[in-house]
Amino acid sequence: MAPDNDLSVIHLPENIVLQILGYLSVKDRCIAGRVCKQWRRIVKDNSLWRHVNLLEYRLDLPKMWKVFRAHFSPCLLTFRIKGFAHSDSIKRKKPSLSDAMLKELSIRCPNLTLLELHDCNTDNLTFESLPTTLTSLLITYSTWQPRWLKGHHGHLTKLESLDLSKSVRVDNLDIEDIAKLTNLKELSLSGCYRIDGSNFELIAKNLVRLDKLNISYTGVDELAIHHISRHMKCLQELYISHCPNINDSSLTLVATGLSKLRIIDVTHCEEVTITGLETLSTRRQLKIITCVNDVTLSDFRQKLSK
């Protein structure tokens, strides 16, 4: 028999157990709920399910429904899930979400503000099934449904952040649809290699409230930078690394047009030289300038120190 002063974790006060469980992953938290009836009750506490991050796992639709029905409630604020789009598993073509689940998510979790779909296939989903409460939507390293946004830009009226980084099949036609999300403050198209500067004027003219733009690893060119510098006067962060068409003239446009810019990333823009970087250096509020390579960075720092 354990002594009365036993300090093992099973005898800790419930508020302490609740705090400990808050540090566990979703899987470990569910396992902890099997310890005893008391812990099972504590695990169901809504405060543990405000932020559900399932990016460590790949769950098919039946397993997702189990987690959903057991733990999701109006307290849910952020939800992140990983699918099978790039998996070698036989489940590669199996969805992790469905329209029915997304609609149920909207009803059961009316305070959800962030949804991340990582490595997912959106072909089985309709855009209008997404919860209207979202302020942040991340569809990263996923298979994008072509023209998924077309005609539905009024569905997510609260959306302020859109991240499509490394998602395949995002192209210049999708730019036309993204440009209609005029409330956006943050946009990432990093790694969307089908995008070039041809339609970027639409983004620049319509998304004038943007303060963060990431178009690294795309085909944007000097003309796109011209439109950005001319129209996006609120921009504070600009990421254009690994863009082969960015040159010194592009940086001159940035330096003269974006007065509020404080962060710029031009890593591995091979057409950028010391001359272009010196143009940027005239803007004292720029806190971060990531240069082309170590040699250029060293030379640039030496020149600035003179």
Secondary structure, DSSP 8 states (H G I E B T S, - for coil): ---TT---GGGS-HHHHHHHHTTS-HHHHHHHTTS-HHHHHHHT-GGGGSEEEETTS---HHHHHHHHHHH--TT--EEEEE-STT--STTTTS-S--HHHHHHHHHH-TT--EEEEES-B-TT--GGGS-TT-SEEEEESSB--TTTTTT-TTT-TT--EEE-TT-BT--HHHHHHHTT-TT-SEEE-TT-TT-BSTTHHHHHHH-TT-SEEE-TTSB--HHHHHHHHHH-TT--EEE-TT-TT-BHHHHHHHHHH-TT--EEE-TT-TB--HHHHHHHHT-TT--EEE-SSHHHHHHHHHHHH-
